[in-house]
Amino acid sequence: MKTFTQQYEIAKNNSIEFMKKGQISAYLNSLVEMNKYKRLMVAVVSN
């Protein structure tokens, strides 16, 4: 769980940086990655 949280935060920070730089495709990929880790965290908590 702790690693999922850390990876989620890294993806979140990356997405913010990509948006500031105007790299839209990289920003969207980071959002998809954030969604993946969020789903994993929810799955771990529910089990």
C-alpha positions as a Markdown table, in Angstrom:
| # | Residue | x | y | z |
|---|---|---|---|---|
| 1 | Met | 0.0 | 0.0 | 0.0 |
| 2 | Lys | 2.8 | 2.4 | 0.9 |
| 3 | Thr | 4.5 | 1.8 | -2.5 |
| 4 | Phe | 1.2 | 2.5 | -4.3 |
| 5 | Thr | 0.8 | 5.7 | -2.5 |
| 6 | Gln | 4.4 | 6.8 | -3.3 |
| 7 | Gln | 4.0 | 5.9 | -6.9 |
| 8 | Tyr | 0.7 | 7.8 | -7.1 |
| 9 | Glu | 2.3 | 10.9 | -5.6 |
| 10 | Ile | 5.2 | 10.6 | -8.1 |
| 11 | Ala | 2.8 | 10.4 | -11.0 |
| 12 | Lys | 0.9 | 13.3 | -9.6 |
| 13 | Asn | 4.0 | 15.5 | -9.4 |
| 14 | Asn | 5.0 | 14.4 | -12.9 |
| 15 | Ser | 1.6 | 15.3 | -14.3 |
| 16 | Ile | 1.8 | 18.8 | -12.7 |
| 17 | Glu | 5.2 | 19.3 | -14.3 |
| 18 | Phe | 4.1 | 18.1 | -17.7 |
| 19 | Met | 1.1 | 20.4 | -17.6 |
| 20 | Lys | 3.3 | 23.4 | -16.7 |
| 21 | Lys | 5.6 | 22.6 | -19.7 |
| 22 | Gly | 2.6 | 22.1 | -22.0 |
| 23 | Gln | 3.4 | 18.5 | -22.8 |
| 24 | Ile | -0.2 | 17.4 | -23.1 |
| 25 | Ser | 0.3 | 13.8 | -24.2 |
| 26 | Ala | 2.7 | 13.1 | -21.3 |
| 27 | Tyr | 0.3 | 14.8 | -19.0 |
| 28 | Leu | -2.6 | 12.5 | -20.1 |
| 29 | Asn | -0.3 | 9.5 | -19.7 |
| 30 | Ser | 0.5 | 10.6 | -16.1 |
| 31 | Leu | -3.2 | 10.9 | -15.4 |
| 32 | Val | -3.8 | 7.3 | -16.7 |
| 33 | Glu | -0.9 | 6.2 | -14.4 |
| 34 | Met | -2.5 | 8.0 | -11.4 |
| 35 | Asn | -5.8 | 6.3 | -12.1 |
| 36 | Lys | -4.1 | 2.9 | -12.2 |
| 37 | Tyr | -2.4 | 3.4 | -8.8 |
| 38 | Lys | -5.6 | 4.8 | -7.3 |
| 39 | Arg | -7.5 | 1.6 | -8.4 |
| 40 | Leu | -4.8 | -0.6 | -7.0 |
| 41 | Met | -5.0 | 1.3 | -3.7 |
| 42 | Val | -8.8 | 0.8 | -3.6 |
| 43 | Ala | -8.5 | -2.9 | -4.4 |
| 44 | Val | -5.9 | -3.4 | -1.6 |
| 45 | Val | -8.1 | -1.6 | 1.0 |
| 46 | Ser | -11.2 | -3.5 | 0.0 |
| 47 | Asn | -9.5 | -6.9 | 0.5 |
